[in-house]
Amino acid sequence: MSTGTPFIIVVNPKIPPRLARLEELANNLWYSWDRSTRTLFSRLDHKLWKAVGHNPKDFLKRVDESLLLQAAEDQVFMANYNSILSAYDSYH
């Protein structure tokens, strides 16, 4: 009896437009020496951040989309995010 062809389906969370540059931060080694950037990712989901070994690319593939939506509406998180982007842009 054939069991068919197994398929793996990967579902990535949709990042809200207000947080779109999280991917840019994750794809740049800036996060590796900037503590504020690492803390930003950790604030979204500390347990997941630890589970993925502080890897922001893996983190963004696995983070619960509802946490991203909440963060996009959180004034404190957004102020921190914008501050980090300002420093990141000034550096580059």
N, C-alpha and C positions, 0 to 999 in steps of 0.2 A: 504494500500500500504506500503510495507516494504522499509525502507530507507537504508538498508544494515548495515554493521558493520563499525562504525567510527574507523579510525586509526590515530594515531599521529605519524608523522615522524619527527625525530630529526636529523638535519644535523649539525655536528660539523665541524668547519673549520679545514683544514689540516695545522698543524704547520710545517713550513719549518725545515729541519734537523738542520740548523744553530741555530735555536731557540728552539730546542727540550727540553732543560732543563727548559723552562718556566713552563712546567707542574710540574716538580720537585719543583720549587720554589712555585708554587701555592698549592701544596699538603703538604707543610711544614709550620708550624706556624712562621717560620723565617720572612716571609713577614709582620706579624702583628706588629713586633717591629723594623723592619728595614725600615726606611723611603725611602732609595734609591730603595729598591725593589718595594715598593708601587708606587713610582714615575715612575719607569720603566713601570709598567702596565698602569699607567695613561697616559704616553706619547703616547701610542699606540692609545688610544681613550678616551679622558678625559670625554666626556659626558656619554659614556657607563660605564666607571669606576664608575662614580657617580651613575648611574642608577642601577647598581648591588650591591650597598652598599659596594663598595670596597672589593668585594669577588672575588679573582682571579680565583677560579674554575668556577664560573658562567661567569666571564669575558671571559675566554678562550673558553667557549662553544658558546659565542655570538659574539665575535669580528669578524669583516669583514676580511676574508682571505687575501684580497688584502693589507690590512694594515700590516699584518704579513709579506707578501712577500716584501713590501717596506722596512719594518724595517730590514729585513735580509740583505738588500743591502745598508742600511744606515750606513756609517762608524762610525758616532758619536753614534748612537744607539747601534751598536755592541760593541764599546769600553766600553760604559756604562754597557751593559749586561755582558761582560767578566769581568769587574771590580767587579761587584756584585757577579758573580759566584766565583771569586777568594776569596772574603771575606766570602762567604757562605761556600766554601770548607775548608777554614782555620778554620772557626768556628767549623765545624764538624770534 
